[in-house]
């Protein structure tokens, strides 16, 4: 009589569905990570592009020009400061402000409105005084920018200066220790220049200089 052998059969295919499920799970997780990565790249790229175009647009405005001016004043960069000032236009606004009154200490101002018509030597002295005093005043009113990186100055200027722009003209109002100063700026090609200054401290100094040089 033959003995019937019992064979043990191992189904090698029984683990395939589980392995397939695991591979499928890993594949699905990888696709999710890829999708998240793509979204992050798009978001970061969009923010970078938006920041770049905002900065380029900001560089063409009066706030950026004031930041350049303040930074140059604090670094004693006279060449940059002078390039941003229209001294002839500033002198005209100064003449318009020089009227006897409390701000000027009731100084006698004979023919001060005719400064431009005075002798060249007198006019030159007044203009030189204007230039010297504007340099000193620019450094004084921009003292908050001392020692700060330019990027910080450029981003903060809008918080410390009230700037109102109408097309190619802008008014910048500063309040320094209850002293109000107004700068008039005008677009000149691709840059902005300061063409007017209303500053009681500067006006007093220039008025005294003009009176000293007027013919007796």
DALIN-V965589 format. One record per pair of residues at least 6 apart in sequence whose ideal C-beta (glycine too) atoms are under 8 Angstrom apart, sorted by sequence separation. I is the first residue (numbers start at 0). J is the second residue. D is the distance in whole Angstrom. If there is no record, write none. Layout:
# DALIN-V965589
i: <I	I>
j: <J	J>
d: <D	D>
This chain:
# DALIN-V965589
i: <57	70	97	99	163	173	174	185	99	110	114	115	162	163	172	173	184	185	71	72	99	114	144	147	162	172	173	184	71	99	162	163	172	173	184	185	98	161	162	171	183	184	68	97	114	160	161	170	171	182	183	67	68	71	160	161	170	171	183	160	170	171	182	183	97	159	169	170	181	182	183	68	97	168	169	181	182	67	143	168	169	180	181	94	168	180	181	94	167	168	180	64	167	94	94	178	169	178	90	91	90	140	90	140	90	93	90	86	89	140	86	86	89	86	81	84	80	80	77	80	140	72	136	75	133	136	72	73	136	72	69	73	133	68	72	73	132	70	73	69	72	73	132	68	73	132	70	69	128	129	132	128	66	70	129	125	128	70	66	69	125	124	125	66	66	69	125	124	63	66	62	65	92	121	121	63	121	62	62	65	111	114	57	117	118	65	88	102	117	62	108	111	103	104	111	62	85	102	103	106	61	96	102	106	108	92	108	111	61	92	93	103	107	110	60	89	92	106	109	89	92	97	65	88	89	96	83	85	88	89	61	83	84	85	93	97	83	84	85	93	97	61	83	93	97	65	65	64	61	68	64	64	64	59	61	60>
j: <63	76	103	105	169	179	180	191	106	117	121	122	169	170	179	180	191	192	79	80	107	122	152	155	170	180	181	192	80	108	171	172	181	182	193	194	108	171	172	181	193	194	79	108	125	171	172	181	182	193	194	79	80	83	172	173	182	183	195	173	183	184	195	196	111	173	183	184	195	196	197	83	112	183	184	196	197	83	159	184	185	196	197	111	185	197	198	112	185	186	198	83	186	114	115	199	191	200	114	115	115	173	125	175	126	129	129	126	129	180	129	130	133	133	130	133	133	134	134	137	198	134	198	138	196	200	137	138	201	138	137	141	201	137	141	142	201	141	144	141	144	145	204	141	146	205	144	144	204	205	208	205	144	149	208	205	208	152	149	152	208	208	209	152	153	156	212	212	153	156	153	156	183	212	213	156	214	156	157	160	206	209	153	213	214	162	185	199	214	160	206	209	202	203	210	162	185	202	203	206	162	197	203	207	209	194	210	213	164	195	196	206	210	213	164	193	196	210	213	194	197	202	171	194	195	202	190	192	195	196	169	191	192	193	201	205	192	193	194	202	206	171	193	205	209	182	184	184	184	193	190	191	192	189	191	191>
d: <5	8	7	5	7	7	8	7	6	8	8	6	6	5	7	5	5	6	4	6	7	6	5	8	7	7	8	7	5	6	5	8	5	7	6	5	7	7	8	7	7	7	8	6	6	5	4	6	4	5	5	7	7	8	7	8	7	8	3	6	6	6	7	7	5	8	8	8	8	6	8	5	7	7	4	7	8	7	6	7	8	8	4	7	6	7	8	6	6	8	5	7	4	6	8	7	7	7	7	8	8	6	7	6	6	7	6	6	7	6	6	6	7	8	7	6	8	6	7	6	8	8	6	8	7	7	4	6	5	5	8	6	7	7	5	8	6	8	5	4	8	5	5	7	8	6	6	4	7	6	8	6	8	5	8	7	4	5	7	6	6	7	5	5	4	7	6	5	6	5	8	5	7	5	7	8	7	5	5	6	7	6	8	7	8	7	8	5	8	7	7	6	7	7	7	6	8	7	6	6	6	7	7	7	8	7	7	7	6	4	7	5	7	7	7	7	7	6	7	7	7	7	6	4	6	5	8	5	7	5	4	8	7	7	8	8	5	5	5	7	5	7	6	6	7	8	8	7	5	7	7	4	8	7	5	8>
